[in-house]
Amino acid sequence: MKKILNYLFEHKTFSREAAKDILISISKGMFNESELAAFMTVYLMRSITIDELLGFRDALLELCVPVNLNGYDVLDIVGTGGDAKNTFNISTLSCFVVAGAGAKVAKHGNYGVSSVSGASNVMELVGYKFKNDDGKLRTELEDSGICFLHAPLFHPALKHVAGIRRQLGIRTFFNMLGPLVNPALAKHQLIGVYSLEMARVYNYLFQQTDKQFVIVHSLDGYDEISLTADTKVITNKGEQDWTPEQLGKRKVHQEDIYGGNSTEEAAKIFMKILKGEGTWAQNSVVFANAAMGLYSLGKYNSYEDCFAAAVESLESGSAHNAFKKLIALQS
């Protein structure tokens, strides 16, 4: 690691292959915590290059536990995290709304690092049991429309950095990798990012694939559609700025989408919204993100149709029913 760090301290960058080799070495436990913390800190002080990001992604996908979902055309809704905004679990709720609308969702998530409650925190608290068994995951997808892929079970390389990430409590390049390494290789994806720079990077990467994608960044810093400001929306076809009124009928305030002070409080907010008892502002943000997820599927004529489908899913109880079916399978 000393050689790697000295190379980075000279403001040099790694090739795609070299970056892949480094992350494979990390996965083998070849470096101590101090070395790994120093390595991650470098990428807080300078931007990661596309080749480095691709190399790290290549390593994680090569080492990951694969998931076979029998040809299901699945969607993932995921944020990079790291925006330090502490919202409620908008992406995870949106996944259940999308499932309630009839789409298939393979949600990739992890414990929160820079937020109070990540997707895995809330899913665990509401009764979901993490697994990497193909058969069980397929059953969940078939019966409820959604399955959850807890990242550490599919990416063993992450176990060597999990503790350090928690101790640092700030975003690292691993936040950037999360949306790129869904083990189900979702063909459709809504990705929320914390900066315009990352939006450009993801756009470049995804344009080289056959993935149908939507990248969103709230221009006041959220890694999702927050409805607190205009949102940059980037798709396979181009990009544009959408107003809160276009996306969710009207603007909301930052305090309206606060996620609570603990994982338990976050789980209570999650269940309240899922049961159709959320505030107008909370529901609108979920509708907007779910609608954009449905939009990425390309099966609706317009965003307005997607929004109407999201509203119907939550208000009819379909989203909650998808959740109840999923939890009923956790035996």
Buried (B, 14 or more C-beta within 10 A) or exposed (E): BEEBBEBBEEEEBBEBEBBBBBBBBBBEEEBEEEBBBBBBBBBEEEBBBBBBBBBBBBBBBEBBEEBEBEEBEBBBBBBBBBBBBBBBBBBBBBBBBBBBBEBBBBBBBBBBBBBBBBBBBBBBBBEBEBBBEBEBBBEBBEBBBBBBBBBBBBBEBBEBBBEBBEEBEEBBBBBBBBBBBBBBBBBBBBBBBBBEEBBBBBBEBBEEEEBBBBBBBBEEBBBBBBBBBBBBBBBBEEEEEBEBEBBBBEBBEBEBBBBBEEBBBBBBBBBBBBEEEBBEBBBBBBBBBBBBBBBBBEBBEEBEBBBBBBBBBBEEBBBBBBBEBBBEBEE
